[in-house]
């Protein structure tokens, strides 16, 4: 069978171009429809679904917020948040209690009037130190111990770089019970005592830098010596020598 193509080459090229054009148009229409569908779906998600979800979330937030606002002691309940906000205050208010050992080294008199401590307590709430101890040299050592505490000063540099000197105690010593007892180690007779005093808050404050402890009391500091004026004592007068027989 013999076919004869009667259409010229130009006509064939035109038909081919039309076919390609039709395919492009169909594909473009399909892509356009898909794009429109995607845009519509996104619009529905943004303006409808998201709006509904936001309303639900806002309602949940309001409900939870009302529950928290109605909760008693909310700041204490939010422990972590509360502590984070107070870290600076906690640091500024912390106490360096280890400085007490520097104080003890200074206030305990040397032998033979040394004092041994059996119990030591720091009450930071009332800023009070309580000492229970014993003295081998009885009341003499105890009186020296008291006077030494009263004559102790605290030297420190404050947060502004200013050097200060203040007394160790801010009120009179509070003397508790005293009694004689037997040393548990040596069996010797000792004076047991209890003494307490309010200390200066700067002693254990973290803001007190370069802190040191000094003692100004020296010599015989017992009450029996300080309470009697030395002007009433003198050296015994010599006997008068005469020319006759003595």
QUICORMO-V643573 format. One record per residue. N is the residue number from 0. SS is DSSP state (h for helix, s for strand, l for the rest). PHI is phi in radians with two decimals (none if undefined). PSI is psi in radians with two decimals (999 if undefined). Layout:
# QUICORMO-V643573
n=N ss=SS phi=PHI psi=PSI
n=N ss=SS phi=PHI psi=PSI
This chain:
# QUICORMO-V643573
n=0 ss=l phi=none psi=2.34
n=1 ss=l phi=-1.99 psi=2.18
n=2 ss=l phi=-1.81 psi=2.41
n=3 ss=l phi=-2.05 psi=2.05
n=4 ss=l phi=-1.43 psi=1.86
n=5 ss=l phi=-1.55 psi=-0.21
n=6 ss=l phi=-1.37 psi=2.33
n=7 ss=l phi=-1.19 psi=2.88
n=8 ss=h phi=-1.07 psi=-0.59
n=9 ss=h phi=-1.13 psi=-0.72
n=10 ss=h phi=-1.13 psi=-0.68
n=11 ss=h phi=-1.13 psi=-0.71
n=12 ss=h phi=-1.12 psi=-0.65
n=13 ss=h phi=-1.15 psi=-0.76
n=14 ss=h phi=-1.10 psi=-0.73
n=15 ss=h phi=-1.10 psi=-0.72
n=16 ss=h phi=-1.12 psi=-0.67
n=17 ss=h phi=-1.12 psi=-0.72
n=18 ss=h phi=-1.07 psi=-0.77
n=19 ss=h phi=-1.11 psi=-0.72
n=20 ss=h phi=-1.06 psi=-0.76
n=21 ss=h phi=-1.10 psi=-0.73
n=22 ss=h phi=-1.08 psi=-0.77
n=23 ss=h phi=-1.08 psi=-0.73
n=24 ss=h phi=-1.11 psi=-0.76
n=25 ss=h phi=-1.09 psi=-0.79
n=26 ss=h phi=-1.10 psi=-0.74
n=27 ss=h phi=-1.09 psi=-0.72
n=28 ss=h phi=-1.12 psi=-0.74
n=29 ss=h phi=-1.10 psi=-0.81
n=30 ss=h phi=-1.07 psi=-0.72
n=31 ss=h phi=-1.10 psi=-0.74
n=32 ss=h phi=-1.11 psi=-0.76
n=33 ss=h phi=-1.08 psi=-0.73
n=34 ss=h phi=-1.08 psi=-0.75
n=35 ss=h phi=-1.10 psi=-0.73
n=36 ss=h phi=-1.08 psi=-0.75
n=37 ss=h phi=-1.11 psi=-0.77
n=38 ss=h phi=-1.08 psi=-0.74
n=39 ss=h phi=-1.10 psi=-0.75
n=40 ss=h phi=-1.11 psi=-0.74
n=41 ss=h phi=-1.11 psi=-0.72
n=42 ss=h phi=-1.10 psi=-0.74
n=43 ss=h phi=-1.07 psi=-0.73
n=44 ss=h phi=-1.14 psi=-0.74
n=45 ss=h phi=-1.26 psi=-0.87
n=46 ss=h phi=-1.56 psi=-0.30
n=47 ss=h phi=-1.98 psi=-1.09
n=48 ss=h phi=-1.12 psi=-0.85
n=49 ss=h phi=-1.11 psi=-0.67
n=50 ss=h phi=-1.09 psi=-0.74
n=51 ss=h phi=-1.13 psi=-0.76
n=52 ss=h phi=-1.11 psi=-0.70
n=53 ss=h phi=-1.11 psi=-0.72
n=54 ss=h phi=-1.10 psi=-0.73
n=55 ss=h phi=-1.12 psi=-0.76
n=56 ss=h phi=-1.12 psi=-0.75
n=57 ss=h phi=-1.08 psi=-0.70
n=58 ss=h phi=-1.13 psi=-0.69
n=59 ss=h phi=-1.15 psi=-0.72
n=60 ss=h phi=-1.09 psi=-0.76
n=61 ss=h phi=-1.10 psi=-0.73
n=62 ss=h phi=-1.11 psi=-0.80
n=63 ss=h phi=-1.14 psi=-0.67
n=64 ss=h phi=-1.11 psi=-0.73
n=65 ss=h phi=-1.12 psi=-0.65
n=66 ss=h phi=-1.13 psi=-0.73
n=67 ss=h phi=-1.18 psi=-0.71
n=68 ss=h phi=-1.14 psi=-0.51
n=69 ss=l phi=-1.50 psi=-0.06
n=70 ss=l phi=-1.39 psi=2.37
n=71 ss=l phi=-1.29 psi=2.49
n=72 ss=l phi=0.95 psi=0.87
n=73 ss=h phi=-1.01 psi=-0.76
n=74 ss=h phi=-1.04 psi=-0.60
n=75 ss=h phi=-1.31 psi=-0.51
n=76 ss=h phi=-1.21 psi=-0.68
n=77 ss=l phi=-1.42 psi=1.22
n=78 ss=h phi=-1.04 psi=-0.88
n=79 ss=h phi=-1.09 psi=-0.84
n=80 ss=h phi=-1.07 psi=-0.72
n=81 ss=h phi=-1.13 psi=-0.74
n=82 ss=h phi=-1.22 psi=-0.66
n=83 ss=h phi=-1.08 psi=-0.65
n=84 ss=h phi=-1.26 psi=-0.32
n=85 ss=l phi=-1.91 psi=0.21
n=86 ss=h phi=-1.03 psi=-0.78
n=87 ss=h phi=-1.11 psi=-0.74
n=88 ss=h phi=-1.16 psi=-0.67
n=89 ss=h phi=-1.10 psi=-0.72
n=90 ss=h phi=-1.16 psi=-0.76
n=91 ss=h phi=-1.16 psi=-0.50
n=92 ss=h phi=-1.70 psi=-0.01
n=93 ss=l phi=-1.24 psi=2.74
n=94 ss=s phi=-1.97 psi=2.47
n=95 ss=l phi=-1.77 psi=1.42
n=96 ss=l phi=-1.20 psi=-0.32
n=97 ss=l phi=-1.13 psi=-0.28
n=98 ss=h phi=-1.15 psi=-0.28
n=99 ss=h phi=-1.06 psi=-0.56
n=100 ss=h phi=-1.16 psi=-0.60
n=101 ss=h phi=-1.12 psi=-0.64
n=102 ss=h phi=-1.15 psi=-0.79
n=103 ss=h phi=-1.08 psi=-0.69
n=104 ss=h phi=-1.03 psi=-0.59
n=105 ss=h phi=-1.45 psi=-0.65
n=106 ss=h phi=-1.56 psi=-0.30
n=107 ss=l phi=-1.37 psi=2.08
n=108 ss=l phi=-1.17 psi=2.74
n=109 ss=l phi=-1.34 psi=2.93
n=110 ss=l phi=-1.07 psi=2.57
n=111 ss=l phi=-1.56 psi=0.15
n=112 ss=l phi=-1.79 psi=0.44
n=113 ss=l phi=-1.22 psi=2.73
n=114 ss=s phi=-2.16 psi=2.42
n=115 ss=s phi=-1.91 psi=2.38
n=116 ss=s phi=-1.76 psi=2.26
n=117 ss=s phi=-1.80 psi=-0.44
n=118 ss=s phi=-2.64 psi=2.44
n=119 ss=s phi=-2.45 psi=2.28
n=120 ss=s phi=-2.41 psi=2.36
n=121 ss=s phi=-2.00 psi=2.11
n=122 ss=s phi=-1.82 psi=1.71
n=123 ss=l phi=-1.21 psi=-0.39
n=124 ss=l phi=-1.16 psi=-0.78
n=125 ss=l phi=-1.75 psi=0.00
n=126 ss=l phi=0.94 psi=0.94
n=127 ss=s phi=-2.21 psi=2.40
n=128 ss=s phi=-1.94 psi=2.27
n=129 ss=s phi=-2.06 psi=2.24
n=130 ss=s phi=-2.14 psi=2.19
n=131 ss=s phi=-1.93 psi=2.22
n=132 ss=s phi=-2.72 psi=-2.93
n=133 ss=s phi=-2.54 psi=2.60
n=134 ss=s phi=-2.19 psi=2.20
n=135 ss=l phi=-1.27 psi=-0.51
n=136 ss=l phi=-1.64 psi=0.50
n=137 ss=h phi=1.00 psi=-2.47
n=138 ss=h phi=-1.21 psi=-0.44
n=139 ss=h phi=-1.07 psi=-0.87
n=140 ss=h phi=-1.14 psi=-0.66
n=141 ss=h phi=-1.13 psi=-0.75
n=142 ss=h phi=-1.14 psi=-0.71
n=143 ss=h phi=-1.10 psi=-0.70
n=144 ss=h phi=-1.06 psi=-0.77
n=145 ss=h phi=-1.11 psi=-0.80
n=146 ss=h phi=-1.16 psi=-0.58
n=147 ss=h phi=-1.14 psi=-0.73
n=148 ss=h phi=-1.08 psi=-0.76
n=149 ss=h phi=-1.16 psi=-0.44
n=150 ss=l phi=-1.72 psi=0.24
n=151 ss=s phi=-1.63 psi=2.40
n=152 ss=s phi=-2.12 psi=2.72
n=153 ss=s phi=-2.01 psi=2.20
n=154 ss=s phi=-1.93 psi=2.33
n=155 ss=s phi=-2.74 psi=2.90
n=156 ss=s phi=-1.98 psi=2.19
n=157 ss=l phi=-1.42 psi=-3.08
n=158 ss=l phi=-1.16 psi=-0.32
n=159 ss=l phi=-1.60 psi=0.05
n=160 ss=l phi=1.44 psi=0.21
n=161 ss=l phi=-1.61 psi=2.31
n=162 ss=s phi=-1.47 psi=2.38
n=163 ss=s phi=-2.32 psi=2.66
n=164 ss=s phi=-2.30 psi=2.13
n=165 ss=s phi=-2.33 psi=2.75
n=166 ss=s phi=-1.16 psi=2.62
n=167 ss=l phi=-1.14 psi=-0.74
n=168 ss=s phi=-1.86 psi=2.61
n=169 ss=l phi=-1.93 psi=-0.01
n=170 ss=l phi=-2.64 psi=3.03
n=171 ss=l phi=-1.13 psi=2.64
n=172 ss=l phi=-1.12 psi=2.48
n=173 ss=s phi=-1.83 psi=1.88
n=174 ss=s phi=-1.58 psi=2.16
n=175 ss=s phi=-1.55 psi=-2.60
n=176 ss=s phi=-1.32 psi=2.58
n=177 ss=s phi=-2.26 psi=2.48
n=178 ss=s phi=-2.82 psi=2.77
n=179 ss=s phi=-1.54 psi=2.54
n=180 ss=s phi=-2.65 psi=-3.08
n=181 ss=s phi=-1.95 psi=2.25
n=182 ss=l phi=-1.06 psi=2.30
n=183 ss=l phi=-1.19 psi=-0.38
n=184 ss=l phi=-1.67 psi=-0.90
n=185 ss=l phi=-1.69 psi=-0.34
n=186 ss=l phi=1.40 psi=0.06
n=187 ss=l phi=-1.31 psi=2.74
n=188 ss=s phi=-1.33 psi=2.27
n=189 ss=s phi=-2.33 psi=2.79
n=190 ss=s phi=-1.70 psi=2.06
n=191 ss=s phi=-1.59 psi=2.44
n=192 ss=s phi=-2.57 psi=2.86
n=193 ss=s phi=-2.37 psi=2.31
n=194 ss=s phi=-2.50 psi=2.50
n=195 ss=s phi=-2.48 psi=2.73
n=196 ss=s phi=-2.76 psi=2.66
n=197 ss=s phi=-1.51 psi=2.25
n=198 ss=s phi=-1.75 psi=2.80
n=199 ss=l phi=-1.21 psi=2.37
n=200 ss=h phi=-1.09 psi=-0.44
n=201 ss=h phi=-1.18 psi=-0.27
n=202 ss=h phi=-1.04 psi=-0.80
n=203 ss=l phi=-1.87 psi=0.09
n=204 ss=s phi=-1.23 psi=2.42
n=205 ss=l phi=-1.23 psi=-0.36
n=206 ss=l phi=-1.38 psi=-0.17
n=207 ss=l phi=-1.53 psi=1.93
n=208 ss=s phi=-1.75 psi=2.74
n=209 ss=s phi=0.90 psi=0.77
n=210 ss=s phi=-1.32 psi=2.42
n=211 ss=s phi=-2.49 psi=2.79
n=212 ss=s phi=-2.12 psi=2.29
n=213 ss=s phi=-2.23 psi=2.62
n=214 ss=s phi=-2.05 psi=2.19
n=215 ss=l phi=-1.72 psi=-0.32
n=216 ss=l phi=-1.25 psi=2.39
n=217 ss=l phi=-2.66 psi=2.88
n=218 ss=l phi=1.36 psi=-2.70
n=219 ss=l phi=-1.45 psi=1.93
n=220 ss=l phi=-2.02 psi=0.37
n=221 ss=l phi=-1.31 psi=2.69
n=222 ss=h phi=-1.08 psi=-0.58
n=223 ss=h phi=-1.14 psi=-0.49
n=224 ss=h phi=-1.52 psi=-0.78
n=225 ss=h phi=-1.25 psi=-0.43
n=226 ss=l phi=-1.47 psi=-0.17
n=227 ss=l phi=-2.00 psi=2.17
n=228 ss=l phi=-1.15 psi=2.38
n=229 ss=h phi=-1.26 psi=-0.25
n=230 ss=h phi=-1.21 psi=-0.28
n=231 ss=h phi=-1.51 psi=-0.08
n=232 ss=l phi=-1.89 psi=2.54
n=233 ss=l phi=-2.71 psi=3.02
n=234 ss=l phi=-1.31 psi=2.51
n=235 ss=l phi=-1.07 psi=2.38
n=236 ss=l phi=-1.22 psi=2.59
n=237 ss=l phi=-1.35 psi=2.73
n=238 ss=l phi=-1.23 psi=2.59
n=239 ss=l phi=-1.42 psi=2.27
n=240 ss=l phi=-1.56 psi=2.26
n=241 ss=l phi=-2.04 psi=2.90
n=242 ss=l phi=-1.33 psi=-0.39
n=243 ss=l phi=-1.45 psi=-2.99
n=244 ss=l phi=-1.31 psi=2.32
n=245 ss=l phi=-1.43 psi=999
